[in-house]
Amino acid sequence: MSAYFLRRLLLIIPTFIGITVLVFTLTRLVPGGPIERMLAEAQLGGQKASAHQQFGSQALSEDQLQQLKEYYGFDKPILQSYFEWLSKVVQLDLGESTRYGEPVWDTITQRLPISIYYGVITMVLTYLICIPLGILKAIKNRTPIDNLTSLIVFIGHAVPGYVIGIACIAFFAAHLEWFPLGGFVSDGFEDLSLTEKALDLLNHSVLPLLAYMAGSFAVMTFMMKNALLENMAADYVRTASAKGMTFRQAIYHHALRNSLIPIATHFGQNISIILTGSFLIEKIFNIDGIGLLGFEALMERDYPVVMGILVISSLLFLLGNILSDLCVAWVDPRIRFGEQR
């Protein structure tokens, strides 16, 4: 099994190169890059970027355009520019943002704790609620409890998370005034005591977490329920019951572990979701997370930031797939990856 995971780790390298080459090429081919945006701002008299201030706000000559292309690395062939960018990434240098004029790594790390905070809590709460709820629905299949929870879960799945976020703000924040309208923390957060800081952070987190969790509830709950129902009907559960085990003991001692296999296969893939989040929810609640940063960078053609977020998210996704295999092997000891039968 160790040889299998070693091969999987080595496959990360060509897969990562393939992903980044594709996106890097697209950033060079699509119209409306940073130079075009800067020229449009120059015509409007704006002075946003440092390079823009260097070249002025009047119409640029051919020499100045060439200097801009050299400044942004657009004067070289795509593959040459890519491998120069990749050599910097290996040295943990993600370049400089064309929008903010600061290192991409600094721009990302400023918002990374916020995305990790919401992502980790969302994932933990989703598993803590959906797994027990799926077990309850399987045991109480076709009962009023099952039907009622199915209705609630389906409504939460059918309504987009950002719509739930807007509804929560309108009712709980604007109408009832139970929660703040947005933001990660309140103004003057640094002046609060430790207990007050925790309460303030919790108060700001409730509504965004409801919006984040709404979309994943149905998938996880029904995945758990269907897997457990299938195992409850298996022969080994009936055999365990025939040998003297109660039905509940047969479920929790035998069927439950096998039912966790589909959950385990999705665990690693959720790691990348922790980082990316939802830019719509972040926009609604005025949260400066990675999702909103990536969306704004894409709209502003801030390609260094786009590539920086792609580097982190793709590596997390590839490592998450390996983590999923480890989780499956831990849940089901019968699985031996890479071994010949």
C-alpha positions as CSV (number, residue, x, y, z in Angstrom):
1,M,0.0,0.0,0.0
2,S,2.9,2.4,0.7
3,A,4.1,1.9,-2.9
4,Y,0.6,2.9,-4.1
5,F,0.5,6.1,-2.1
6,L,4.0,6.9,-3.2
7,R,2.9,6.7,-6.8
8,R,-0.1,8.9,-6.1
9,L,2.2,11.5,-4.5
10,L,4.5,11.4,-7.5
11,L,1.5,11.8,-9.9
12,I,0.7,15.1,-8.2
13,I,3.6,16.7,-10.1
14,P,2.5,16.1,-13.7
15,T,-1.1,16.7,-12.8
16,F,-0.3,20.0,-11.1
17,I,1.8,21.0,-14.2
18,G,-1.1,20.1,-16.5
19,I,-3.6,22.1,-14.5
20,T,-1.4,25.2,-14.2
21,V,-0.2,25.1,-17.9
22,L,-3.8,25.1,-19.1
23,V,-4.9,28.0,-16.9
24,F,-1.7,29.9,-17.4
25,T,-2.2,29.6,-21.2
26,L,-5.8,30.8,-20.9
27,T,-4.7,33.9,-19.0
28,R,-2.4,34.8,-21.8
29,L,-4.9,34.2,-24.6
30,V,-8.1,35.8,-23.3
31,P,-8.7,39.5,-24.0
32,G,-8.8,42.2,-21.4
33,G,-5.6,41.4,-19.6
34,P,-3.8,43.8,-17.1
35,I,-2.2,45.9,-20.0
36,E,-5.6,46.4,-21.7
37,R,-7.1,47.3,-18.4
38,M,-4.3,49.8,-17.7
39,L,-4.7,51.4,-21.1
40,A,-8.4,51.8,-20.5
41,E,-7.7,53.4,-17.1
42,A,-5.1,55.7,-18.7
43,Q,-7.7,56.9,-21.2
44,L,-10.0,57.8,-18.2
45,G,-7.1,59.5,-16.4
46,G,-6.9,56.9,-13.6
47,Q,-3.7,56.0,-11.8
48,K,-4.3,52.7,-10.0
49,A,-1.2,50.6,-10.4
50,S,2.4,51.4,-9.7
51,A,3.4,50.7,-13.3
52,H,0.5,53.0,-14.4
53,Q,1.9,55.8,-12.3
54,Q,5.3,55.2,-13.9
55,F,4.1,55.4,-17.5
56,G,1.6,58.2,-16.9
57,S,-2.1,58.5,-17.9
58,Q,-1.7,59.7,-21.5
59,A,-1.7,57.5,-24.6
60,L,1.2,55.2,-24.5
61,S,3.8,54.9,-27.3
62,E,5.0,51.6,-28.7
63,D,8.1,51.7,-26.6
64,Q,6.1,52.2,-23.5
65,L,3.8,49.3,-24.5
66,Q,6.8,47.1,-24.9
67,Q,8.1,48.1,-21.5
68,L,4.7,47.2,-20.0
69,K,4.8,43.8,-21.7
70,E,8.2,43.3,-20.2
71,Y,7.0,44.4,-16.8
72,Y,4.2,41.8,-16.8
73,G,6.1,39.1,-18.7
74,F,4.0,39.2,-21.8
75,D,7.0,39.8,-24.1
76,K,8.0,36.1,-24.0
77,P,6.6,32.9,-25.4
78,I,3.9,31.3,-23.3
79,L,5.9,28.2,-22.3
80,Q,9.0,30.2,-21.4
81,S,6.9,32.6,-19.3
82,Y,5.2,29.6,-17.7
83,F,8.4,27.8,-16.6
84,E,9.8,31.1,-15.3
85,W,6.6,31.5,-13.2
86,L,6.9,27.8,-12.1
87,S,10.5,28.2,-11.0
88,K,9.3,31.1,-8.8
89,V,6.4,29.0,-7.4
90,V,8.9,26.3,-6.4
91,Q,10.7,29.0,-4.4
92,L,7.3,30.0,-2.8
93,D,7.2,33.2,-4.9
94,L,3.7,33.7,-6.4
95,G,4.5,37.0,-8.0
96,E,3.1,40.4,-7.4
97,S,-0.6,41.4,-7.7
98,T,-1.3,43.8,-10.6
99,R,-4.3,45.2,-8.7
100,Y,-2.9,45.6,-5.2
101,G,0.7,46.1,-6.1
102,E,1.9,43.7,-3.3
103,P,3.1,40.1,-3.2
104,V,0.4,37.6,-4.1
105,W,1.3,35.5,-1.1
106,D,0.8,38.4,1.3
107,T,-2.6,39.2,-0.4
108,I,-3.7,35.6,0.0
109,T,-2.4,35.1,3.6
110,Q,-4.3,38.2,4.7
111,R,-7.6,36.5,3.9
112,L,-6.6,32.9,4.4
113,P,-7.5,32.7,8.1
114,I,-11.0,33.9,7.4
115,S,-11.6,31.2,4.8
116,I,-10.0,28.5,6.9
117,Y,-12.2,29.5,9.9
118,Y,-15.5,29.3,8.0
119,G,-14.4,26.3,6.0
120,V,-13.3,24.1,8.9
121,I,-16.3,25.0,11.0
122,T,-18.7,24.4,8.1
123,M,-17.1,21.0,7.4
124,V,-17.0,19.9,11.0
125,L,-20.7,20.9,11.7
126,T,-21.8,19.3,8.5
127,Y,-20.3,16.0,9.4
128,L,-21.5,16.2,13.1
129,I,-25.1,16.9,12.0
130,C,-25.5,15.0,8.7
131,I,-24.0,11.7,9.8
132,P,-26.3,11.3,12.9
133,L,-29.2,12.6,10.9
134,G,-28.6,10.1,8.1
135,I,-28.4,7.3,10.6
136,L,-31.7,8.5,12.2
137,K,-33.4,8.7,8.9
138,A,-32.2,5.2,7.9
139,I,-33.4,3.7,11.2
140,K,-36.7,5.6,11.0
141,N,-37.2,5.1,7.3
142,R,-40.6,6.1,5.9
143,T,-41.8,7.4,9.3
144,P,-43.0,10.9,10.0
145,I,-39.5,11.8,11.4
146,D,-37.9,10.7,8.1
147,N,-40.5,12.5,6.0
148,L,-40.3,15.8,7.9
149,T,-36.5,15.9,7.9
150,S,-36.4,15.0,4.2
151,L,-38.7,18.0,3.5
152,I,-36.5,20.3,5.5
153,V,-33.3,19.0,3.9
154,F,-34.6,19.2,0.4
155,I,-35.8,22.8,0.9
156,G,-32.3,23.7,2.1
157,H,-30.8,22.0,-0.9
158,A,-33.1,23.5,-3.4
159,V,-32.6,27.1,-2.2
160,P,-29.1,28.4,-3.1
161,G,-26.9,29.3,-0.1
162,Y,-26.6,32.9,-1.0
163,V,-30.4,33.2,-1.1
164,I,-30.6,31.7,2.3
165,G,-28.0,34.2,3.4
166,I,-30.0,37.1,2.0
167,A,-33.1,35.8,3.8
168,C,-31.2,35.4,7.1
169,I,-29.9,39.0,6.9
170,A,-33.3,40.4,6.0
171,F,-35.1,38.6,8.8
172,F,-32.7,37.9,11.7
173,A,-30.3,40.9,11.2
174,A,-32.4,43.7,9.7
175,H,-35.9,42.8,11.1
176,L,-35.2,41.1,14.4
177,E,-31.7,42.7,14.9
178,W,-30.5,39.5,16.6
179,F,-27.3,39.4,14.5
180,P,-25.1,42.0,12.7
181,L,-25.6,42.7,9.1
182,G,-22.2,41.6,8.0
183,G,-18.5,41.6,8.5
184,F,-16.1,39.2,10.2
185,V,-15.9,41.1,13.5
186,S,-17.2,44.4,14.9
187,D,-15.4,47.7,14.9
188,G,-13.2,48.0,17.9
189,F,-12.8,44.2,18.1
190,E,-9.2,44.6,19.4
191,D,-10.4,46.6,22.4
192,L,-12.7,43.8,23.7
193,S,-11.8,41.2,26.3
194,L,-11.2,37.6,25.3
195,T,-14.7,36.5,26.2
196,E,-16.2,39.5,24.4
197,K,-14.1,38.7,21.3
198,A,-15.3,35.1,21.3
199,L,-19.0,36.2,21.6
200,D,-18.5,38.9,19.0
201,L,-17.0,36.4,16.5
202,L,-19.7,33.9,17.3
203,N,-22.4,36.5,16.7
204,H,-20.9,37.4,13.3
205,S,-20.5,33.7,12.3
206,V,-24.0,32.3,12.8
207,L,-25.7,33.6,9.7
208,P,-22.8,32.9,7.3
209,L,-22.4,29.4,8.6
210,L,-26.1,28.7,8.0
211,A,-25.7,29.9,4.4
212,Y,-22.6,27.8,3.9
213,M,-24.0,24.6,5.4
214,A,-27.3,24.7,3.5
215,G,-25.9,23.4,0.2
216,S,-24.0,20.4,1.6
217,F,-26.7,19.2,4.0
218,A,-28.8,17.1,1.5
219,V,-25.9,15.4,-0.2
220,M,-24.2,14.2,3.0
221,T,-27.4,13.3,4.8
222,F,-28.8,11.2,2.0
223,M,-25.5,9.6,1.2
224,M,-25.3,8.4,4.8
225,K,-28.9,7.3,4.8
226,N,-28.8,5.4,1.5
227,A,-25.5,3.7,2.4
228,L,-26.8,2.6,5.8
229,L,-30.1,1.3,4.3
230,E,-28.2,-0.8,1.8
231,N,-26.0,-2.3,4.5
232,M,-29.0,-2.9,6.8
233,A,-30.5,-5.1,4.2
234,A,-27.2,-7.1,3.7
235,D,-26.9,-10.7,4.7
236,Y,-24.3,-10.1,7.4
237,V,-26.6,-7.9,9.4
238,R,-29.3,-10.6,9.3
239,T,-26.7,-13.2,10.3
240,A,-25.6,-11.0,13.2
241,S,-29.2,-10.6,14.3
242,A,-29.7,-14.4,14.1
243,K,-26.7,-15.0,16.3
244,G,-28.3,-13.0,19.1
245,M,-27.4,-9.4,18.4
246,T,-30.2,-6.9,18.7
247,F,-31.0,-5.0,15.5
248,R,-29.5,-1.8,16.9
249,Q,-26.3,-3.6,17.9
250,A,-26.0,-5.1,14.4
251,I,-26.3,-1.7,12.9
252,Y,-23.8,0.1,15.1
253,H,-21.3,-2.8,15.3
254,H,-21.3,-3.9,11.6
255,A,-23.4,-1.9,9.2
256,L,-22.4,1.6,10.3
257,R,-18.7,1.2,9.6
258,N,-19.3,0.0,6.0
259,S,-21.8,2.8,5.5
260,L,-19.1,5.4,6.2
261,I,-17.1,4.4,3.1
262,P,-19.0,6.8,0.8
263,I,-18.5,9.6,3.3
264,A,-14.8,8.8,3.6
265,T,-14.4,9.0,-0.2
266,H,-15.7,12.6,-0.2
267,F,-13.8,13.7,2.9
268,G,-10.5,14.6,1.2
269,Q,-12.2,16.3,-1.7
270,N,-13.8,18.7,0.8
271,I,-10.4,20.0,1.8
272,S,-10.2,22.3,-1.2
273,I,-13.7,23.6,-0.5
274,I,-12.4,24.8,2.9
275,L,-10.2,27.3,1.0
276,T,-12.4,28.5,-1.9
277,G,-15.7,29.0,-0.1
278,S,-18.4,30.9,-1.9
279,F,-17.8,34.4,-3.2
280,L,-21.5,35.2,-3.3
281,I,-21.9,34.4,0.4
282,E,-18.7,36.3,1.2
283,K,-20.0,39.3,-0.8
284,I,-23.4,39.2,0.9
285,F,-21.9,39.1,4.4
286,N,-19.0,41.4,3.6
287,I,-16.4,38.7,4.4
288,D,-13.0,39.2,2.9
289,G,-12.3,35.5,2.1
290,I,-10.4,33.7,-0.6
291,G,-13.6,33.1,-2.6
292,L,-14.3,36.8,-3.0
293,L,-10.6,37.5,-3.6
294,G,-10.5,35.0,-6.5
295,F,-13.7,36.4,-8.0
296,E,-12.5,40.0,-7.8
297,A,-9.1,39.0,-9.2
298,L,-10.7,37.3,-12.1
299,M,-12.9,40.2,-12.9
300,E,-10.0,42.7,-12.6
301,R,-7.7,40.4,-14.7
302,D,-5.3,40.1,-11.7
303,Y,-3.8,36.9,-13.1
304,P,-1.0,36.5,-10.5
305,V,-3.6,36.3,-7.8
306,V,-5.7,33.9,-9.9
307,M,-2.7,31.7,-10.4
308,G,-1.7,31.9,-6.8
309,I,-5.2,30.8,-5.6
310,L,-5.1,28.0,-8.3
311,V,-1.8,26.7,-7.0
312,I,-3.0,26.4,-3.4
313,S,-6.5,25.0,-4.3
314,S,-5.2,22.5,-6.9
315,L,-2.6,21.2,-4.5
316,L,-5.2,20.9,-1.7
317,F,-7.5,19.0,-4.1
318,L,-4.8,16.6,-5.2
319,L,-3.7,15.9,-1.7
320,G,-7.3,15.6,-0.7
321,N,-7.8,12.8,-3.1
322,I,-5.0,10.9,-1.5
323,L,-6.4,11.6,1.9
324,S,-9.7,10.2,0.7
325,D,-8.0,6.9,-0.2
326,L,-6.4,6.8,3.3
327,C,-9.8,7.4,4.9
328,V,-11.4,4.6,2.9
329,A,-8.5,2.2,3.8
330,W,-9.0,3.2,7.5
331,V,-12.7,2.7,7.4
332,D,-12.6,-0.6,5.4
333,P,-9.6,-2.8,6.3
334,R,-10.5,-5.1,3.4
335,I,-9.2,-2.5,0.9
336,R,-5.6,-2.9,0.0
337,F,-4.6,-0.3,-2.6
338,G,-2.1,-1.5,-5.2
339,E,-1.9,-5.1,-4.0
340,Q,-2.3,-8.0,-6.4
341,R,-4.9,-10.6,-5.6
